[in-house]
Each structure stands twice: as C-alpha cells, then as structure tokens.
Amino acid sequence: MAYSSNYSHILDPLIENNYQLFMIERRIMMDAKTFIRTFKEDEMDLSLTDDPKKNTKVWQIPVYNAGEPC
C-alpha cells in the first residue's frame, strides 16, 4: 500500500488542494490490475467491507422547514 505522503517530494510542488490529489490518485487507480473499493458498488467488486448499511444507495431529498437555518 502506498500513500501520497510517500511521494510528497514529487507532489508538494504540484498539488494545491485535495481535489487535485484525488484526481491524481484516481488516474493511478484506473491502471491498477486489482482495485479494492471501500464499499461494494457492484456484486463483483472487491471491497474492504460488505456492510450493506454503509452503501444502501437509497437517496432521499432533504427536507427544510421554513424559518430554520440550513
């Protein structure tokens, strides 16, 4: 397992925010032979957990009451 901090001498001059780091990490992972996700998205995915409560994909529209701060 590698961390971005292992390559800080290369990345620090280039990366200005976490979004840029995320995009570099995603590009590297696209070429990986094996990709282990945190949570399963499909039945065939390898994942660190198979807890169905963490990946229900049941999205709800948030409800805001008038007069209450958002």
mmCIF file of the N, C-alpha and C atoms, coordinates in Angstrom:
data_MODEL
# 
_entry.id   MODEL 
# 
loop_
_atom_site.group_PDB 
_atom_site.id 
_atom_site.type_symbol 
_atom_site.label_atom_id 
_atom_site.label_alt_id 
_atom_site.label_comp_id 
_atom_site.label_asym_id 
_atom_site.label_entity_id 
_atom_site.label_seq_id 
_atom_site.pdbx_PDB_ins_code 
_atom_site.Cartn_x 
_atom_site.Cartn_y 
_atom_site.Cartn_z 
_atom_site.occupancy 
_atom_site.B_iso_or_equiv 
_atom_site.pdbx_formal_charge 
_atom_site.auth_seq_id 
_atom_site.auth_comp_id 
_atom_site.auth_asym_id 
_atom_site.auth_atom_id 
_atom_site.pdbx_PDB_model_num 
ATOM 1   N N  . MET A 1 1  ? 0.839   -1.160 0.000   1.00 0.00 ? 1  MET A N  1 
ATOM 2   C CA . MET A 1 1  ? 0.000   0.000  0.000   1.00 0.00 ? 1  MET A CA 1 
ATOM 3   C C  . MET A 1 1  ? 0.892   1.233  0.000   1.00 0.00 ? 1  MET A C  1 
ATOM 4   N N  . ALA A 1 2  ? 0.527   2.194  -0.795  1.00 0.00 ? 2  ALA A N  1 
ATOM 5   C CA . ALA A 1 2  ? 1.297   3.436  -0.882  1.00 0.00 ? 2  ALA A CA 1 
ATOM 6   C C  . ALA A 1 2  ? 0.408   4.607  -0.495  1.00 0.00 ? 2  ALA A C  1 
ATOM 7   N N  . TYR A 1 3  ? 1.007   5.594  0.078   1.00 0.00 ? 3  TYR A N  1 
ATOM 8   C CA . TYR A 1 3  ? 0.303   6.811  0.473   1.00 0.00 ? 3  TYR A CA 1 
ATOM 9   C C  . TYR A 1 3  ? 0.890   7.993  -0.282  1.00 0.00 ? 3  TYR A C  1 
ATOM 10  N N  . SER A 1 4  ? 0.090   9.022  -0.467  1.00 0.00 ? 4  SER A N  1 
ATOM 11  C CA . SER A 1 4  ? 0.603   10.205 -1.160  1.00 0.00 ? 4  SER A CA 1 
ATOM 12  C C  . SER A 1 4  ? 1.773   10.818 -0.405  1.00 0.00 ? 4  SER A C  1 
ATOM 13  N N  . SER A 1 5  ? 1.782   10.669 0.913   1.00 0.00 ? 5  SER A N  1 
ATOM 14  C CA . SER A 1 5  ? 2.884   11.231 1.707   1.00 0.00 ? 5  SER A CA 1 
ATOM 15  C C  . SER A 1 5  ? 4.223   10.559 1.376   1.00 0.00 ? 5  SER A C  1 
ATOM 16  N N  . ASN A 1 6  ? 4.174   9.341  0.826   1.00 0.00 ? 6  ASN A N  1 
ATOM 17  C CA . ASN A 1 6  ? 5.406   8.687  0.401   1.00 0.00 ? 6  ASN A CA 1 
ATOM 18  C C  . ASN A 1 6  ? 6.050   9.416  -0.781  1.00 0.00 ? 6  ASN A C  1 
ATOM 19  N N  . TYR A 1 7  ? 5.266   10.212 -1.476  1.00 0.00 ? 7  TYR A N  1 
ATOM 20  C CA . TYR A 1 7  ? 5.729   10.902 -2.673  1.00 0.00 ? 7  TYR A CA 1 
ATOM 21  C C  . TYR A 1 7  ? 5.605   12.418 -2.529  1.00 0.00 ? 7  TYR A C  1 
ATOM 22  N N  . SER A 1 8  ? 5.654   12.903 -1.304  1.00 0.00 ? 8  SER A N  1 
ATOM 23  C CA . SER A 1 8  ? 5.470   14.337 -1.067  1.00 0.00 ? 8  SER A CA 1 
ATOM 24  C C  . SER A 1 8  ? 6.537   15.175 -1.764  1.00 0.00 ? 8  SER A C  1 
ATOM 25  N N  . HIS A 1 9  ? 7.730   14.633 -1.927  1.00 0.00 ? 9  HIS A N  1 
ATOM 26  C CA . HIS A 1 9  ? 8.783   15.386 -2.617  1.00 0.00 ? 9  HIS A CA 1 
ATOM 27  C C  . HIS A 1 9  ? 8.434   15.642 -4.084  1.00 0.00 ? 9  HIS A C  1 
ATOM 28  N N  . ILE A 1 10 ? 7.592   14.810 -4.660  1.00 0.00 ? 10 ILE A N  1 
ATOM 29  C CA . ILE A 1 10 ? 7.142   14.988 -6.038  1.00 0.00 ? 10 ILE A CA 1 
ATOM 30  C C  . ILE A 1 10 ? 5.845   15.799 -6.081  1.00 0.00 ? 10 ILE A C  1 
ATOM 31  N N  . LEU A 1 11 ? 4.920   15.471 -5.197  1.00 0.00 ? 11 LEU A N  1 
ATOM 32  C CA . LEU A 1 11 ? 3.581   16.054 -5.253  1.00 0.00 ? 11 LEU A CA 1 
ATOM 33  C C  . LEU A 1 11 ? 3.460   17.459 -4.669  1.00 0.00 ? 11 LEU A C  1 
ATOM 34  N N  . ASP A 1 12 ? 4.203   17.744 -3.627  1.00 0.00 ? 12 ASP A N  1 
ATOM 35  C CA . ASP A 1 12 ? 4.050   19.038 -2.948  1.00 0.00 ? 12 ASP A CA 1 
ATOM 36  C C  . ASP A 1 12 ? 4.184   20.246 -3.875  1.00 0.00 ? 12 ASP A C  1 
ATOM 37  N N  . PRO A 1 13 ? 5.133   20.251 -4.805  1.00 0.00 ? 13 PRO A N  1 
ATOM 38  C CA . PRO A 1 13 ? 5.223   21.416 -5.696  1.00 0.00 ? 13 PRO A CA 1 
ATOM 39  C C  . PRO A 1 13 ? 4.065   21.505 -6.708  1.00 0.00 ? 13 PRO A C  1 
ATOM 40  N N  . LEU A 1 14 ? 3.336   20.402 -6.920  1.00 0.00 ? 14 LEU A N  1 
ATOM 41  C CA . LEU A 1 14 ? 2.302   20.360 -7.951  1.00 0.00 ? 14 LEU A CA 1 
ATOM 42  C C  . LEU A 1 14 ? 0.879   20.484 -7.417  1.00 0.00 ? 14 LEU A C  1 
ATOM 43  N N  . ILE A 1 15 ? 0.623   19.924 -6.252  1.00 0.00 ? 15 ILE A N  1 
ATOM 44  C CA . ILE A 1 15 ? -0.730  19.820 -5.712  1.00 0.00 ? 15 ILE A CA 1 
ATOM 45  C C  . ILE A 1 15 ? -1.053  21.022 -4.846  1.00 0.00 ? 15 ILE A C  1 
ATOM 46  N N  . GLU A 1 16 ? -2.157  21.705 -5.186  1.00 0.00 ? 16 GLU A N  1 
ATOM 47  C CA . GLU A 1 16 ? -2.571  22.875 -4.419  1.00 0.00 ? 16 GLU A CA 1 
ATOM 48  C C  . GLU A 1 16 ? -3.744  22.589 -3.489  1.00 0.00 ? 16 GLU A C  1 
ATOM 49  N N  . ASN A 1 17 ? -4.507  21.508 -3.774  1.00 0.00 ? 17 ASN A N  1 
ATOM 50  C CA . ASN A 1 17 ? -5.663  21.185 -2.933  1.00 0.00 ? 17 ASN A CA 1 
ATOM 51  C C  . ASN A 1 17 ? -5.964  19.690 -3.009  1.00 0.00 ? 17 ASN A C  1 
ATOM 52  N N  . ASN A 1 18 ? -6.846  19.226 -2.151  1.00 0.00 ? 18 ASN A N  1 
ATOM 53  C CA . ASN A 1 18 ? -7.164  17.799 -2.079  1.00 0.00 ? 18 ASN A CA 1 
ATOM 54  C C  . ASN A 1 18 ? -7.869  17.287 -3.331  1.00 0.00 ? 18 ASN A C  1 
ATOM 55  N N  . TYR A 1 19 ? -8.590  18.158 -4.025  1.00 0.00 ? 19 TYR A N  1 
ATOM 56  C CA . TYR A 1 19 ? -9.254  17.721 -5.255  1.00 0.00 ? 19 TYR A CA 1 
ATOM 57  C C  . TYR A 1 19 ? -8.219  17.307 -6.301  1.00 0.00 ? 19 TYR A C  1 
ATOM 58  N N  . GLN A 1 20 ? -7.160  18.085 -6.436  1.00 0.00 ? 20 GLN A N  1 
ATOM 59  C CA . GLN A 1 20 ? -6.107  17.728 -7.385  1.00 0.00 ? 20 GLN A CA 1 
ATOM 60  C C  . GLN A 1 20 ? -5.450  16.406 -6.999  1.00 0.00 ? 20 GLN A C  1 
ATOM 61  N N  . LEU A 1 21 ? -5.218  16.209 -5.710  1.00 0.00 ? 21 LEU A N  1 
ATOM 62  C CA . LEU A 1 21 ? -4.642  14.948 -5.247  1.00 0.00 ? 21 LEU A CA 1 
ATOM 63  C C  . LEU A 1 21 ? -5.586  13.787 -5.535  1.00 0.00 ? 21 LEU A C  1 
ATOM 64  N N  . PHE A 1 22 ? -6.866  13.976 -5.301  1.00 0.00 ? 22 PHE A N  1 
ATOM 65  C CA . PHE A 1 22 ? -7.869  12.947 -5.587  1.00 0.00 ? 22 PHE A CA 1 
ATOM 66  C C  . PHE A 1 22 ? -7.835  12.555 -7.062  1.00 0.00 ? 22 PHE A C  1 
ATOM 67  N N  . MET A 1 23 ? -7.740  13.528 -7.947  1.00 0.00 ? 23 MET A N  1 
ATOM 68  C CA . MET A 1 23 ? -7.731  13.238 -9.380  1.00 0.00 ? 23 MET A CA 1 
ATOM 69  C C  . MET A 1 23 ? -6.482  12.459 -9.778  1.00 0.00 ? 23 MET A C  1 
ATOM 70  N N  . ILE A 1 24 ? -5.347  12.761 -9.195  1.00 0.00 ? 24 ILE A N  1 
ATOM 71  C CA . ILE A 1 24 ? -4.124  12.005 -9.484  1.00 0.00 ? 24 ILE A CA 1 
ATOM 72  C C  . ILE A 1 24 ? -4.270  10.574 -8.971  1.00 0.00 ? 24 ILE A C  1 
ATOM 73  N N  . GLU A 1 25 ? -4.800  10.419 -7.759  1.00 0.00 ? 25 GLU A N  1 
ATOM 74  C CA . GLU A 1 25 ? -4.998  9.076  -7.210  1.00 0.00 ? 25 GLU A CA 1 
ATOM 75  C C  . GLU A 1 25 ? -5.941  8.263  -8.087  1.00 0.00 ? 25 GLU A C  1 
ATOM 76  N N  . ARG A 1 26 ? -7.029  8.873  -8.557  1.00 0.00 ? 26 ARG A N  1 
ATOM 77  C CA . ARG A 1 26 ? -7.984  8.159  -9.413  1.00 0.00 ? 26 ARG A CA 1 
ATOM 78  C C  . ARG A 1 26 ? -7.334  7.728  -10.727 1.00 0.00 ? 26 ARG A C  1 
ATOM 79  N N  . ARG A 1 27 ? -6.511  8.595  -11.289 1.00 0.00 ? 27 ARG A N  1 
ATOM 80  C CA . ARG A 1 27 ? -5.841  8.258  -12.551 1.00 0.00 ? 27 ARG A CA 1 
ATOM 81  C C  . ARG A 1 27 ? -4.905  7.077  -12.354 1.00 0.00 ? 27 ARG A C  1 
ATOM 82  N N  . ILE A 1 28 ? -4.190  7.046  -11.249 1.00 0.00 ? 28 ILE A N  1 
ATOM 83  C CA . ILE A 1 28 ? -3.302  5.922  -10.951 1.00 0.00 ? 28 ILE A CA 1 
ATOM 84  C C  . ILE A 1 28 ? -4.114  4.643  -10.770 1.00 0.00 ? 28 ILE A C  1 
ATOM 85  N N  . MET A 1 29 ? -5.226  4.732  -10.058 1.00 0.00 ? 29 MET A N  1 
ATOM 86  C CA . MET A 1 29 ? -6.041  3.540  -9.795  1.00 0.00 ? 29 MET A CA 1 
ATOM 87  C C  . MET A 1 29 ? -6.691  2.989  -11.056 1.00 0.00 ? 29 MET A C  1 
ATOM 88  N N  . MET A 1 30 ? -6.930  3.841  -12.043 1.00 0.00 ? 30 MET A N  1 
ATOM 89  C CA . MET A 1 30 ? -7.536  3.364  -13.291 1.00 0.00 ? 30 MET A CA 1 
ATOM 90  C C  . MET A 1 30 ? -6.666  2.322  -13.980 1.00 0.00 ? 30 MET A C  1 
ATOM 91  N N  . ASP A 1 31 ? -5.352  2.395  -13.795 1.00 0.00 ? 31 ASP A N  1 
ATOM 92  C CA . ASP A 1 31 ? -4.431  1.459  -14.444 1.00 0.00 ? 31 ASP A CA 1 
ATOM 93  C C  . ASP A 1 31 ? -4.095  0.247  -13.584 1.00 0.00 ? 31 ASP A C  1 
ATOM 94  N N  . ALA A 1 32 ? -4.671  0.164  -12.390 1.00 0.00 ? 32 ALA A N  1 
ATOM 95  C CA . ALA A 1 32 ? -4.361  -0.952 -11.495 1.00 0.00 ? 32 ALA A CA 1 
ATOM 96  C C  . ALA A 1 32 ? -4.986  -2.254 -12.002 1.00 0.00 ? 32 ALA A C  1 
ATOM 97  N N  . LYS A 1 33 ? -4.285  -3.354 -11.815 1.00 0.00 ? 33 LYS A N  1 
ATOM 98  C CA . LYS A 1 33 ? -4.844  -4.659 -12.179 1.00 0.00 ? 33 LYS A CA 1 
ATOM 99  C C  . LYS A 1 33 ? -5.936  -5.074 -11.214 1.00 0.00 ? 33 LYS A C  1 
ATOM 100 N N  . THR A 1 34 ? -5.753  -4.752 -9.949  1.00 0.00 ? 34 THR A N  1 
ATOM 101 C CA . THR A 1 34 ? -6.738  -5.083 -8.915  1.00 0.00 ? 34 THR A CA 1 
ATOM 102 C C  . THR A 1 34 ? -7.081  -3.813 -8.169  1.00 0.00 ? 34 THR A C  1 
ATOM 103 N N  . PHE A 1 35 ? -8.370  -3.556 -8.042  1.00 0.00 ? 35 PHE A N  1 
ATOM 104 C CA . PHE A 1 35 ? -8.846  -2.366 -7.353  1.00 0.00 ? 35 PHE A CA 1 
ATOM 105 C C  . PHE A 1 35 ? -9.776  -2.803 -6.235  1.00 0.00 ? 35 PHE A C  1 
ATOM 106 N N  . ILE A 1 36 ? -9.437  -2.469 -5.010  1.00 0.00 ? 36 ILE A N  1 
ATOM 107 C CA . ILE A 1 36 ? -10.264 -2.827 -3.861  1.00 0.00 ? 36 ILE A CA 1 
ATOM 108 C C  . ILE A 1 36 ? -10.929 -1.553 -3.355  1.00 0.00 ? 36 ILE A C  1 
ATOM 109 N N  . ARG A 1 37 ? -12.247 -1.528 -3.451  1.00 0.00 ? 37 ARG A N  1 
ATOM 110 C CA . ARG A 1 37 ? -13.011 -0.360 -3.030  1.00 0.00 ? 37 ARG A CA 1 
ATOM 111 C C  . ARG A 1 37 ? -13.240 -0.408 -1.519  1.00 0.00 ? 37 ARG A C  1 
ATOM 112 N N  . THR A 1 38 ? -13.629 0.734  -0.963  1.00 0.00 ? 38 THR A N  1 
ATOM 113 C CA . THR A 1 38 ? -14.004 0.748  0.448   1.00 0.00 ? 38 THR A CA 1 
ATOM 114 C C  . THR A 1 38 ? -15.335 0.036  0.624   1.00 0.00 ? 38 THR A C  1 
ATOM 115 N N  . PHE A 1 39 ? -16.307 0.351  -0.218  1.00 0.00 ? 39 PHE A N  1 
ATOM 116 C CA . PHE A 1 39 ? -17.627 -0.276 -0.182  1.00 0.00 ? 39 PHE A CA 1 
ATOM 117 C C  . PHE A 1 39 ? -17.944 -0.834 -1.553  1.00 0.00 ? 39 PHE A C  1 
ATOM 118 N N  . LYS A 1 40 ? -18.655 -1.946 -1.596  1.00 0.00 ? 40 LYS A N  1 
ATOM 119 C CA . LYS A 1 40 ? -19.044 -2.546 -2.868  1.00 0.00 ? 40 LYS A CA 1 
ATOM 120 C C  . LYS A 1 40 ? -20.037 -1.648 -3.584  1.00 0.00 ? 40 LYS A C  1 
ATOM 121 N N  . GLU A 1 41 ? -19.799 -1.466 -4.879  1.00 0.00 ? 41 GLU A N  1 
ATOM 122 C CA . GLU A 1 41 ? -20.763 -0.772 -5.724  1.00 0.00 ? 41 GLU A CA 1 
ATOM 123 C C  . GLU A 1 41 ? -21.509 -1.776 -6.587  1.00 0.00 ? 41 GLU A C  1 
ATOM 124 N N  . ASP A 1 42 ? -20.836 -2.853 -6.957  1.00 0.00 ? 42 ASP A N  1 
ATOM 125 C CA . ASP A 1 42 ? -21.435 -3.938 -7.731  1.00 0.00 ? 42 ASP A CA 1 
ATOM 126 C C  . ASP A 1 42 ? -21.125 -5.250 -7.025  1.00 0.00 ? 42 ASP A C  1 
ATOM 127 N N  . GLU A 1 43 ? -21.860 -6.279 -7.340  1.00 0.00 ? 43 GLU A N  1 
ATOM 128 C CA . GLU A 1 43 ? -21.666 -7.589 -6.701  1.00 0.00 ? 43 GLU A CA 1 
ATOM 129 C C  . GLU A 1 43 ? -20.265 -8.148 -6.921  1.00 0.00 ? 43 GLU A C  1 
ATOM 130 N N  . MET A 1 44 ? -19.662 -7.846 -8.056  1.00 0.00 ? 44 MET A N  1 
ATOM 131 C CA . MET A 1 44 ? -18.355 -8.415 -8.393  1.00 0.00 ? 44 MET A CA 1 
ATOM 132 C C  . MET A 1 44 ? -17.187 -7.612 -7.826  1.00 0.00 ? 44 MET A C  1 
ATOM 133 N N  . ASP A 1 45 ? -17.445 -6.465 -7.229  1.00 0.00 ? 45 ASP A N  1 
ATOM 134 C CA . ASP A 1 45 ? -16.373 -5.623 -6.683  1.00 0.00 ? 45 ASP A CA 1 
ATOM 135 C C  . ASP A 1 45 ? -15.697 -6.273 -5.485  1.00 0.00 ? 45 ASP A C  1 
ATOM 136 N N  . LEU A 1 46 ? -14.389 -6.086 -5.384  1.00 0.00 ? 46 LEU A N  1 
ATOM 137 C CA . LEU A 1 46 ? -13.668 -6.415 -4.162  1.00 0.00 ? 46 LEU A CA 1 
ATOM 138 C C  . LEU A 1 46 ? -13.779 -5.196 -3.252  1.00 0.00 ? 46 LEU A C  1 
ATOM 139 N N  . SER A 1 47 ? -14.008 -5.428 -1.968  1.00 0.00 ? 47 SER A N  1 
ATOM 140 C CA . SER A 1 47 ? -14.173 -4.288 -1.072  1.00 0.00 ? 47 SER A CA 1 
ATOM 141 C C  . SER A 1 47 ? -13.613 -4.601 0.307   1.00 0.00 ? 47 SER A C  1 
ATOM 142 N N  . LEU A 1 48 ? -13.364 -3.539 1.062   1.00 0.00 ? 48 LEU A N  1 
ATOM 143 C CA . LEU A 1 48 ? -12.875 -3.692 2.423   1.00 0.00 ? 48 LEU A CA 1 
ATOM 144 C C  . LEU A 1 48 ? -13.991 -4.081 3.378   1.00 0.00 ? 48 LEU A C  1 
ATOM 145 N N  . THR A 1 49 ? -15.228 -3.786 3.012   1.00 0.00 ? 49 THR A N  1 
ATOM 146 C CA . THR A 1 49 ? -16.369 -4.127 3.849   1.00 0.00 ? 49 THR A CA 1 
ATOM 147 C C  . THR A 1 49 ? -17.541 -4.534 2.965   1.00 0.00 ? 49 THR A C  1 
ATOM 148 N N  . ASP A 1 50 ? -18.389 -5.358 3.477   1.00 0.00 ? 50 ASP A N  1 
ATOM 149 C CA . ASP A 1 50 ? -19.605 -5.700 2.746   1.00 0.00 ? 50 ASP A CA 1 
ATOM 150 C C  . ASP A 1 50 ? -20.840 -5.317 3.555   1.00 0.00 ? 50 ASP A C  1 
ATOM 151 N N  . ASP A 1 51 ? -20.660 -4.355 4.452   1.00 0.00 ? 51 ASP A N  1 
ATOM 152 C CA . ASP A 1 51 ? -21.741 -3.891 5.305   1.00 0.00 ? 51 ASP A CA 1 
ATOM 153 C C  . ASP A 1 51 ? -22.806 -3.202 4.448   1.00 0.00 ? 51 ASP A C  1 
ATOM 154 N N  . PRO A 1 52 ? -23.974 -3.792 4.279   1.00 0.00 ? 52 PRO A N  1 
ATOM 155 C CA . PRO A 1 52 ? -24.999 -3.194 3.412   1.00 0.00 ? 52 PRO A CA 1 
ATOM 156 C C  . PRO A 1 52 ? -25.529 -1.870 3.954   1.00 0.00 ? 52 PRO A C  1 
ATOM 157 N N  . LYS A 1 53 ? -25.393 -1.623 5.256   1.00 0.00 ? 53 LYS A N  1 
ATOM 158 C CA . LYS A 1 53 ? -25.888 -0.365 5.818   1.00 0.00 ? 53 LYS A CA 1 
ATOM 159 C C  . LYS A 1 53 ? -25.069 0.819  5.330   1.00 0.00 ? 53 LYS A C  1 
ATOM 160 N N  . LYS A 1 54 ? -23.840 0.587  4.927   1.00 0.00 ? 54 LYS A N  1 
ATOM 161 C CA . LYS A 1 54 ? -22.963 1.671  4.510   1.00 0.00 ? 54 LYS A CA 1 
ATOM 162 C C  . LYS A 1 54 ? -23.143 2.055  3.046   1.00 0.00 ? 54 LYS A C  1 
ATOM 163 N N  . ASN A 1 55 ? -23.770 1.220  2.266   1.00 0.00 ? 55 ASN A N  1 
ATOM 164 C CA . ASN A 1 55 ? -23.896 1.506  0.832   1.00 0.00 ? 55 ASN A CA 1 
ATOM 165 C C  . ASN A 1 55 ? -25.297 1.149  0.358   1.00 0.00 ? 55 ASN A C  1 
ATOM 166 N N  . THR A 1 56 ? -26.278 1.823  0.868   1.00 0.00 ? 56 THR A N  1 
ATOM 167 C CA . THR A 1 56 ? -27.651 1.484  0.520   1.00 0.00 ? 56 THR A CA 1 
ATOM 168 C C  . THR A 1 56 ? -28.083 2.081  -0.805  1.00 0.00 ? 56 THR A C  1 
ATOM 169 N N  . LYS A 1 57 ? -27.436 3.164  -1.231  1.00 0.00 ? 57 LYS A N  1 
ATOM 170 C CA . LYS A 1 57 ? -27.783 3.866  -2.464  1.00 0.00 ? 57 LYS A CA 1 
ATOM 171 C C  . LYS A 1 57 ? -29.238 4.312  -2.475  1.00 0.00 ? 57 LYS A C  1 
ATOM 172 N N  . VAL A 1 58 ? -29.849 4.450  -1.323  1.00 0.00 ? 58 VAL A N  1 
ATOM 173 C CA . VAL A 1 58 ? -31.208 4.963  -1.234  1.00 0.00 ? 58 VAL A CA 1 
ATOM 174 C C  . VAL A 1 58 ? -31.094 6.445  -0.896  1.00 0.00 ? 58 VAL A C  1 
ATOM 175 N N  . TRP A 1 59 ? -31.261 7.280  -1.897  1.00 0.00 ? 59 TRP A N  1 
ATOM 176 C CA . TRP A 1 59 ? -31.103 8.708  -1.723  1.00 0.00 ? 59 TRP A CA 1 
ATOM 177 C C  . TRP A 1 59 ? -32.454 9.336  -1.439  1.00 0.00 ? 59 TRP A C  1 
ATOM 178 N N  . GLN A 1 60 ? -32.494 10.272 -0.547  1.00 0.00 ? 60 GLN A N  1 
ATOM 179 C CA . GLN A 1 60 ? -33.722 10.987 -0.234  1.00 0.00 ? 60 GLN A CA 1 
ATOM 180 C C  . GLN A 1 60 ? -33.493 12.476 -0.416  1.00 0.00 ? 60 GLN A C  1 
ATOM 181 N N  . ILE A 1 61 ? -34.539 13.167 -0.824  1.00 0.00 ? 61 ILE A N  1 
ATOM 182 C CA . ILE A 1 61 ? -34.455 14.611 -0.973  1.00 0.00 ? 61 ILE A CA 1 
ATOM 183 C C  . ILE A 1 61 ? -34.508 15.225 0.419   1.00 0.00 ? 61 ILE A C  1 
ATOM 184 N N  . PRO A 1 62 ? -33.557 16.106 0.748   1.00 0.00 ? 62 PRO A N  1 
ATOM 185 C CA . PRO A 1 62 ? -33.578 16.709 2.086   1.00 0.00 ? 62 PRO A CA 1 
ATOM 186 C C  . PRO A 1 62 ? -34.812 17.598 2.266   1.00 0.00 ? 62 PRO A C  1 
ATOM 187 N N  . VAL A 1 63 ? -35.295 17.620 3.499   1.00 0.00 ? 63 VAL A N  1 
ATOM 188 C CA . VAL A 1 63 ? -36.469 18.428 3.816   1.00 0.00 ? 63 VAL A CA 1 
ATOM 189 C C  . VAL A 1 63 ? -36.010 19.600 4.671   1.00 0.00 ? 63 VAL A C  1 
ATOM 190 N N  . TYR A 1 64 ? -36.374 20.805 4.257   1.00 0.00 ? 64 TYR A N  1 
ATOM 191 C CA . TYR A 1 64 ? -36.028 22.010 5.005   1.00 0.00 ? 64 TYR A CA 1 
ATOM 192 C C  . TYR A 1 64 ? -37.315 22.649 5.499   1.00 0.00 ? 64 TYR A C  1 
ATOM 193 N N  . ASN A 1 65 ? -37.344 22.988 6.767   1.00 0.00 ? 65 ASN A N  1 
ATOM 194 C CA . ASN A 1 65 ? -38.501 23.682 7.336   1.00 0.00 ? 65 ASN A CA 1 
ATOM 195 C C  . ASN A 1 65 ? -38.299 25.185 7.201   1.00 0.00 ? 65 ASN A C  1 
ATOM 196 N N  . ALA A 1 66 ? -39.342 25.879 6.797   1.00 0.00 ? 66 ALA A N  1 
ATOM 197 C CA . ALA A 1 66 ? -39.265 27.331 6.631   1.00 0.00 ? 66 ALA A CA 1 
ATOM 198 C C  . ALA A 1 66 ? -38.926 27.976 7.979   1.00 0.00 ? 66 ALA A C  1 
ATOM 199 N N  . GLY A 1 67 ? -38.011 28.911 7.945   1.00 0.00 ? 67 GLY A N  1 
ATOM 200 C CA . GLY A 1 67 ? -37.642 29.632 9.143   1.00 0.00 ? 67 GLY A CA 1 
ATOM 201 C C  . GLY A 1 67 ? -36.468 29.036 9.889   1.00 0.00 ? 67 GLY A C  1 
ATOM 202 N N  . GLU A 1 68 ? -36.120 27.781 9.620   1.00 0.00 ? 68 GLU A N  1 
ATOM 203 C CA . GLU A 1 68 ? -34.975 27.166 10.293  1.00 0.00 ? 68 GLU A CA 1 
ATOM 204 C C  . GLU A 1 68 ? -33.736 27.377 9.437   1.00 0.00 ? 68 GLU A C  1 
ATOM 205 N N  . PRO A 1 69 ? -32.610 27.637 10.104  1.00 0.00 ? 69 PRO A N  1 
ATOM 206 C CA . PRO A 1 69 ? -31.380 27.816 9.328   1.00 0.00 ? 69 PRO A CA 1 
ATOM 207 C C  . PRO A 1 69 ? -30.959 26.514 8.649   1.00 0.00 ? 69 PRO A C  1 
ATOM 208 N N  . CYS A 1 70 ? -30.410 26.626 7.472   1.00 0.00 ? 70 CYS A N  1 
ATOM 209 C CA . CYS A 1 70 ? -29.964 25.444 6.715   1.00 0.00 ? 70 CYS A CA 1 
ATOM 210 C C  . CYS A 1 70 ? -28.556 25.093 7.074   1.00 0.00 ? 70 CYS A C  1 
# 
